[in-house]
Amino acid sequence: MRYLVSVIDDKSNPGSTDRQPAISAFNERLIAEGYWVFAGGLADTDAATVVDNRGEQAVFSDGPFVESKEYLAGVWVWEAPDLDVALKLAAEASKVCDRKIEVRPFL
């Protein structure tokens, strides 16, 4: 099963900025053990654009779709045999990147 693993940062209490070496080592382990599908960090929410083309014309809005002190800082996509394995990896990921993690299965 595939899981979207969201890295959640907090503007008022951000995670450590020196975590990249540990994250890289964790990613290498995910690859070696066959869990890795994709990963990427995201630009700050100030760089976001929301597109809404449900009406007569497309509307483009600067900024995130919702204002919040917490925001999506990056994502992984993992292939894991079940939710228990994904949650175990997520607990490790939270420690490694010093941020909260949300795990959601793909349908």
VMD Tcl script that builds the backbone (N, CA, C; Angstrom):
set m [mol new atoms 321]
animate dup $m
set s [atomselect $m all]
$s set {name element resname resid chain x y z} {
  {N N MET 1 A 0.839 -1.170 0.000}
  {CA C MET 1 A 0.000 0.000 0.000}
  {C C MET 1 A 0.888 1.238 0.000}
  {N N ARG 2 A 0.436 2.265 -0.673}
  {CA C ARG 2 A 1.188 3.525 -0.706}
  {C C ARG 2 A 0.597 4.517 0.283}
  {N N TYR 3 A 1.517 5.311 0.863}
  {CA C TYR 3 A 1.133 6.303 1.864}
  {C C TYR 3 A 1.740 7.654 1.516}
  {N N LEU 4 A 0.928 8.694 1.652}
  {CA C LEU 4 A 1.420 10.064 1.576}
  {C C LEU 4 A 1.843 10.446 2.982}
  {N N VAL 5 A 3.097 10.832 3.124}
  {CA C VAL 5 A 3.656 11.175 4.427}
  {C C VAL 5 A 4.013 12.657 4.380}
  {N N SER 6 A 3.237 13.457 5.091}
  {CA C SER 6 A 3.391 14.913 5.057}
  {C C SER 6 A 4.225 15.391 6.235}
  {N N VAL 7 A 5.174 16.257 5.939}
  {CA C VAL 7 A 6.026 16.860 6.960}
  {C C VAL 7 A 5.411 18.204 7.310}
  {N N ILE 8 A 5.058 18.387 8.578}
  {CA C ILE 8 A 4.350 19.580 9.031}
  {C C ILE 8 A 5.288 20.421 9.884}
  {N N ASP 9 A 5.502 21.653 9.447}
  {CA C ASP 9 A 6.333 22.573 10.220}
  {C C ASP 9 A 5.431 23.623 10.849}
  {N N ASP 10 A 5.974 24.396 11.752}
  {CA C ASP 10 A 5.226 25.380 12.526}
  {C C ASP 10 A 5.979 26.707 12.473}
  {N N LYS 11 A 5.326 27.742 11.937}
  {CA C LYS 11 A 5.986 29.049 11.799}
  {C C LYS 11 A 6.374 29.643 13.146}
  {N N SER 12 A 5.605 29.356 14.195}
  {CA C SER 12 A 5.902 29.941 15.506}
  {C C SER 12 A 6.904 29.109 16.305}
  {N N ASN 13 A 7.107 27.837 15.902}
  {CA C ASN 13 A 8.048 26.957 16.599}
  {C C ASN 13 A 8.637 25.977 15.585}
  {N N PRO 14 A 9.464 26.482 14.654}
  {CA C PRO 14 A 9.954 25.619 13.584}
  {C C PRO 14 A 10.909 24.542 14.077}
  {N N GLY 15 A 10.980 23.464 13.311}
  {CA C GLY 15 A 11.921 22.392 13.608}
  {C C GLY 15 A 13.350 22.855 13.359}
  {N N SER 16 A 14.287 22.046 13.795}
  {CA C SER 16 A 15.708 22.353 13.620}
  {C C SER 16 A 16.050 22.491 12.145}
  {N N THR 17 A 16.972 23.387 11.831}
  {CA C THR 17 A 17.368 23.610 10.442}
  {C C THR 17 A 18.589 22.796 10.035}
  {N N ASP 18 A 19.185 22.057 10.965}
  {CA C ASP 18 A 20.413 21.306 10.683}
  {C C ASP 18 A 20.144 19.813 10.474}
  {N N ARG 19 A 18.967 19.451 10.044}
  {CA C ARG 19 A 18.551 18.047 9.983}
  {C C ARG 19 A 18.862 17.364 8.653}
  {N N GLN 20 A 19.334 18.104 7.639}
  {CA C GLN 20 A 19.498 17.515 6.310}
  {C C GLN 20 A 20.393 16.275 6.277}
  {N N PRO 21 A 21.546 16.241 6.960}
  {CA C PRO 21 A 22.346 15.003 6.933}
  {C C PRO 21 A 21.579 13.794 7.482}
  {N N ALA 22 A 20.848 13.973 8.565}
  {CA C ALA 22 A 20.072 12.871 9.140}
  {C C ALA 22 A 18.928 12.466 8.215}
  {N N ILE 23 A 18.292 13.441 7.584}
  {CA C ILE 23 A 17.204 13.140 6.639}
  {C C ILE 23 A 17.749 12.375 5.440}
  {N N SER 24 A 18.905 12.783 4.939}
  {CA C SER 24 A 19.522 12.080 3.806}
  {C C SER 24 A 19.839 10.628 4.164}
  {N N ALA 25 A 20.364 10.396 5.358}
  {CA C ALA 25 A 20.665 9.026 5.800}
  {C C ALA 25 A 19.373 8.208 5.931}
  {N N PHE 26 A 18.326 8.814 6.467}
  {CA C PHE 26 A 17.029 8.141 6.595}
  {C C PHE 26 A 16.486 7.795 5.214}
  {N N ASN 27 A 16.590 8.739 4.273}
  {CA C ASN 27 A 16.122 8.490 2.908}
  {C C ASN 27 A 16.890 7.334 2.266}
  {N N GLU 28 A 18.189 7.294 2.486}
  {CA C GLU 28 A 18.996 6.193 1.935}
  {C C GLU 28 A 18.532 4.848 2.490}
  {N N ARG 29 A 18.182 4.832 3.764}
  {CA C ARG 29 A 17.674 3.602 4.364}
  {C C ARG 29 A 16.318 3.212 3.768}
  {N N LEU 30 A 15.438 4.213 3.571}
  {CA C LEU 30 A 14.132 3.938 2.951}
  {C C LEU 30 A 14.311 3.317 1.567}
  {N N ILE 31 A 15.265 3.839 0.817}
  {CA C ILE 31 A 15.536 3.309 -0.519}
  {C C ILE 31 A 16.055 1.877 -0.421}
  {N N ALA 32 A 17.045 1.659 0.441}
  {CA C ALA 32 A 17.659 0.330 0.584}
  {C C ALA 32 A 16.642 -0.722 1.028}
  {N N GLU 33 A 15.680 -0.323 1.859}
  {CA C GLU 33 A 14.697 -1.276 2.383}
  {C C GLU 33 A 13.435 -1.373 1.527}
  {N N GLY 34 A 13.391 -0.620 0.414}
  {CA C GLY 34 A 12.288 -0.730 -0.526}
  {C C GLY 34 A 11.043 0.068 -0.204}
  {N N TYR 35 A 11.105 1.002 0.736}
  {CA C TYR 35 A 9.929 1.803 1.097}
  {C C TYR 35 A 9.797 3.071 0.259}
  {N N TRP 36 A 10.905 3.564 -0.258}
  {CA C TRP 36 A 10.963 4.855 -0.950}
  {C C TRP 36 A 10.213 4.801 -2.281}
  {N N VAL 37 A 9.339 5.779 -2.525}
  {CA C VAL 37 A 8.728 5.996 -3.833}
  {C C VAL 37 A 9.118 7.386 -4.329}
  {N N PHE 38 A 8.961 8.387 -3.460}
  {CA C PHE 38 A 9.226 9.774 -3.843}
  {C C PHE 38 A 9.372 10.605 -2.571}
  {N N ALA 39 A 10.121 11.687 -2.668}
  {CA C ALA 39 A 10.190 12.659 -1.575}
  {C C ALA 39 A 10.558 14.019 -2.143}
  {N N GLY 40 A 10.144 15.055 -1.448}
  {CA C GLY 40 A 10.529 16.402 -1.852}
  {C C GLY 40 A 10.168 17.417 -0.798}
  {N N GLY 41 A 11.042 18.403 -0.653}
  {CA C GLY 41 A 10.752 19.540 0.210}
  {C C GLY 41 A 9.990 20.588 -0.586}
  {N N LEU 42 A 9.242 21.419 0.105}
  {CA C LEU 42 A 8.430 22.443 -0.554}
  {C C LEU 42 A 8.912 23.840 -0.194}
  {N N ALA 43 A 8.736 24.753 -1.134}
  {CA C ALA 43 A 9.039 26.158 -0.895}
  {C C ALA 43 A 8.102 26.694 0.184}
  {N N ASP 44 A 8.451 27.820 0.749}
  {CA C ASP 44 A 7.618 28.472 1.757}
  {C C ASP 44 A 6.226 28.749 1.200}
  {N N THR 45 A 5.249 28.844 2.072}
  {CA C THR 45 A 3.868 29.081 1.640}
  {C C THR 45 A 3.700 30.396 0.895}
  {N N ASP 46 A 4.606 31.351 1.097}
  {CA C ASP 46 A 4.540 32.620 0.358}
  {C C ASP 46 A 4.686 32.401 -1.143}
  {N N ALA 47 A 5.274 31.293 -1.561}
  {CA C ALA 47 A 5.477 30.990 -2.974}
  {C C ALA 47 A 4.286 30.248 -3.593}
  {N N ALA 48 A 3.276 29.931 -2.792}
  {CA C ALA 48 A 2.130 29.151 -3.274}
  {C C ALA 48 A 1.173 30.000 -4.104}
  {N N THR 49 A 0.486 29.344 -5.031}
  {CA C THR 49 A -0.606 29.953 -5.795}
  {C C THR 49 A -1.766 28.967 -5.796}
  {N N VAL 50 A -2.952 29.456 -5.460}
  {CA C VAL 50 A -4.167 28.643 -5.487}
  {C C VAL 50 A -4.887 28.936 -6.801}
  {N N VAL 51 A -5.283 27.882 -7.512}
  {CA C VAL 51 A -5.993 28.004 -8.779}
  {C C VAL 51 A -7.396 27.440 -8.596}
  {N N ASP 52 A -8.422 28.241 -8.923}
  {CA C ASP 52 A -9.816 27.803 -8.832}
  {C C ASP 52 A -10.482 28.055 -10.180}
  {N N ASN 53 A -10.716 26.989 -10.928}
  {CA C ASN 53 A -11.340 27.113 -12.240}
  {C C ASN 53 A -12.713 26.444 -12.255}
  {N N ARG 54 A -13.451 26.576 -11.148}
  {CA C ARG 54 A -14.779 25.972 -11.060}
  {C C ARG 54 A -15.861 26.863 -11.639}
  {N N GLY 55 A -15.558 28.117 -11.900}
  {CA C GLY 55 A -16.557 29.057 -12.409}
  {C C GLY 55 A -16.344 29.383 -13.869}
  {N N GLU 56 A -16.752 30.579 -14.244}
  {CA C GLU 56 A -16.637 31.040 -15.631}
  {C C GLU 56 A -15.182 31.230 -16.056}
  {N N GLN 57 A -14.360 31.736 -15.139}
  {CA C GLN 57 A -12.953 31.984 -15.442}
  {C C GLN 57 A -12.088 31.473 -14.288}
  {N N ALA 58 A -10.874 31.115 -14.625}
  {CA C ALA 58 A -9.936 30.680 -13.592}
  {C C ALA 58 A -9.551 31.866 -12.713}
  {N N VAL 59 A -9.493 31.602 -11.412}
  {CA C VAL 59 A -9.070 32.609 -10.445}
  {C C VAL 59 A -7.761 32.125 -9.835}
  {N N PHE 60 A -6.756 33.002 -9.847}
  {CA C PHE 60 A -5.444 32.697 -9.291}
  {C C PHE 60 A -5.225 33.571 -8.067}
  {N N SER 61 A -4.934 32.950 -6.930}
  {CA C SER 61 A -4.737 33.684 -5.679}
  {C C SER 61 A -3.344 33.399 -5.138}
  {N N ASP 62 A -2.630 34.444 -4.762}
  {CA C ASP 62 A -1.317 34.271 -4.158}
  {C C ASP 62 A -1.453 33.745 -2.743}
  {N N GLY 63 A -0.498 32.926 -2.367}
  {CA C GLY 63 A -0.455 32.424 -1.002}
  {C C GLY 63 A -1.105 31.067 -0.871}
  {N N PRO 64 A -1.036 30.494 0.320}
  {CA C PRO 64 A -1.588 29.154 0.551}
  {C C PRO 64 A -3.110 29.171 0.528}
  {N N PHE 65 A -3.705 27.971 0.401}
  {CA C PHE 65 A -5.165 27.884 0.365}
  {C C PHE 65 A -5.787 28.159 1.726}
  {N N VAL 66 A -4.995 28.046 2.781}
  {CA C VAL 66 A -5.478 28.356 4.119}
  {C C VAL 66 A -4.330 28.972 4.910}
  {N N GLU 67 A -4.621 29.998 5.670}
  {CA C GLU 67 A -3.612 30.632 6.519}
  {C C GLU 67 A -3.559 29.886 7.843}
  {N N SER 68 A -2.373 29.472 8.218}
  {CA C SER 68 A -2.204 28.711 9.444}
  {C C SER 68 A -0.772 28.838 9.915}
  {N N LYS 69 A -0.562 28.694 11.229}
  {CA C LYS 69 A 0.815 28.697 11.723}
  {C C LYS 69 A 1.538 27.416 11.324}
  {N N GLU 70 A 0.793 26.326 11.114}
  {CA C GLU 70 A 1.375 25.077 10.632}
  {C C GLU 70 A 1.200 24.996 9.118}
  {N N TYR 71 A 2.178 24.376 8.468}
  {CA C TYR 71 A 2.126 24.287 7.015}
  {C C TYR 71 A 2.856 23.048 6.536}
  {N N LEU 72 A 2.561 22.654 5.318}
  {CA C LEU 72 A 3.188 21.498 4.693}
  {C C LEU 72 A 4.578 21.904 4.212}
  {N N ALA 73 A 5.604 21.290 4.799}
  {CA C ALA 73 A 6.988 21.640 4.474}
  {C C ALA 73 A 7.616 20.668 3.477}
  {N N GLY 74 A 7.040 19.473 3.356}
  {CA C GLY 74 A 7.572 18.483 2.432}
  {C C GLY 74 A 6.744 17.219 2.472}
  {N N VAL 75 A 7.043 16.307 1.568}
  {CA C VAL 75 A 6.290 15.056 1.498}
  {C C VAL 75 A 7.213 13.894 1.153}
  {N N TRP 76 A 6.809 12.735 1.584}
  {CA C TRP 76 A 7.331 11.461 1.108}
  {C C TRP 76 A 6.142 10.686 0.560}
  {N N VAL 77 A 6.391 9.792 -0.353}
  {CA C VAL 77 A 5.448 8.735 -0.703}
  {C C VAL 77 A 6.188 7.441 -0.434}
  {N N TRP 78 A 5.592 6.615 0.418}
  {CA C TRP 78 A 6.195 5.340 0.803}
  {C C TRP 78 A 5.329 4.178 0.338}
  {N N GLU 79 A 5.979 3.078 0.043}
  {CA C GLU 79 A 5.304 1.800 -0.200}
  {C C GLU 79 A 5.590 0.938 1.021}
  {N N ALA 80 A 4.532 0.590 1.760}
  {CA C ALA 80 A 4.694 -0.214 2.982}
  {C C ALA 80 A 3.630 -1.305 2.985}
  {N N PRO 81 A 3.930 -2.441 3.603}
  {CA C PRO 81 A 2.973 -3.547 3.588}
  {C C PRO 81 A 1.675 -3.262 4.344}
  {N N ASP 82 A 1.748 -2.374 5.354}
  {CA C ASP 82 A 0.541 -2.062 6.121}
  {C C ASP 82 A 0.758 -0.771 6.908}
  {N N LEU 83 A -0.325 -0.305 7.541}
  {CA C LEU 83 A -0.285 0.953 8.284}
  {C C LEU 83 A 0.678 0.888 9.460}
  {N N ASP 84 A 0.779 -0.248 10.120}
  {CA C ASP 84 A 1.692 -0.361 11.256}
  {C C ASP 84 A 3.137 -0.061 10.859}
  {N N VAL 85 A 3.556 -0.582 9.712}
  {CA C VAL 85 A 4.921 -0.315 9.226}
  {C C VAL 85 A 5.063 1.163 8.880}
  {N N ALA 86 A 4.060 1.728 8.201}
  {CA C ALA 86 A 4.112 3.147 7.831}
  {C C ALA 86 A 4.189 4.033 9.077}
  {N N LEU 87 A 3.438 3.693 10.106}
  {CA C LEU 87 A 3.457 4.498 11.332}
  {C C LEU 87 A 4.789 4.363 12.071}
  {N N LYS 88 A 5.374 3.188 12.059}
  {CA C LYS 88 A 6.694 3.007 12.673}
  {C C LYS 88 A 7.732 3.873 11.958}
  {N N LEU 89 A 7.695 3.842 10.620}
  {CA C LEU 89 A 8.609 4.685 9.844}
  {C C LEU 89 A 8.328 6.171 10.087}
  {N N ALA 90 A 7.065 6.529 10.214}
  {CA C ALA 90 A 6.699 7.932 10.453}
  {C C ALA 90 A 7.218 8.421 11.801}
  {N N ALA 91 A 7.191 7.562 12.806}
  {CA C ALA 91 A 7.736 7.947 14.114}
  {C C ALA 91 A 9.231 8.231 13.987}
  {N N GLU 92 A 9.927 7.396 13.221}
  {CA C GLU 92 A 11.352 7.639 12.987}
  {C C GLU 92 A 11.559 8.929 12.198}
  {N N ALA 93 A 10.735 9.132 11.180}
  {CA C ALA 93 A 10.848 10.329 10.344}
  {C C ALA 93 A 10.637 11.596 11.162}
  {N N SER 94 A 9.679 11.581 12.062}
  {CA C SER 94 A 9.415 12.746 12.913}
  {C C SER 94 A 10.629 13.087 13.760}
  {N N LYS 95 A 11.263 12.073 14.303}
  {CA C LYS 95 A 12.466 12.282 15.115}
  {C C LYS 95 A 13.609 12.818 14.242}
  {N N VAL 96 A 13.770 12.196 13.061}
  {CA C VAL 96 A 14.873 12.563 12.169}
  {C C VAL 96 A 14.754 13.999 11.670}
  {N N CYS 97 A 13.553 14.398 11.267}
  {CA C CYS 97 A 13.417 15.743 10.690}
  {C C CYS 97 A 12.947 16.787 11.707}
  {N N ASP 98 A 12.683 16.368 12.945}
  {CA C ASP 98 A 12.291 17.288 14.017}
  {C C ASP 98 A 11.027 18.070 13.675}
  {N N ARG 99 A 10.064 17.342 13.105}
  {CA C ARG 99 A 8.785 17.948 12.745}
  {C C ARG 99 A 7.673 16.909 12.924}
  {N N LYS 100 A 6.431 17.406 12.972}
  {CA C LYS 100 A 5.293 16.495 13.006}
  {C C LYS 100 A 5.130 15.854 11.631}
  {N N ILE 101 A 4.531 14.667 11.638}
  {CA C ILE 101 A 4.312 13.899 10.412}
  {C C ILE 101 A 2.856 13.462 10.371}
  {N N GLU 102 A 2.241 13.586 9.187}
  {CA C GLU 102 A 0.902 13.041 8.970}
  {C C GLU 102 A 1.017 11.909 7.953}
  {N N VAL 103 A 0.369 10.781 8.229}
  {CA C VAL 103 A 0.374 9.626 7.343}
  {C C VAL 103 A -1.033 9.403 6.821}
  {N N ARG 104 A -1.161 9.340 5.482}
  {CA C ARG 104 A -2.474 9.093 4.876}
  {C C ARG 104 A -2.324 8.073 3.753}
  {N N PRO 105 A -3.134 7.015 3.787}
  {CA C PRO 105 A -3.058 6.033 2.699}
  {C C PRO 105 A -3.690 6.583 1.425}
  {N N PHE 106 A -3.120 6.169 0.290}
  {CA C PHE 106 A -3.767 6.447 -0.989}
  {C C PHE 106 A -4.936 5.493 -1.162}
  {N N LEU 107 A -5.949 5.912 -1.859}
  {CA C LEU 107 A -7.094 5.026 -2.148}
  {C C LEU 107 A -6.761 4.070 -3.260}
}
mol reanalyze $m
mol bondsrecalc $m
mol representation Tube
mol addrep $m
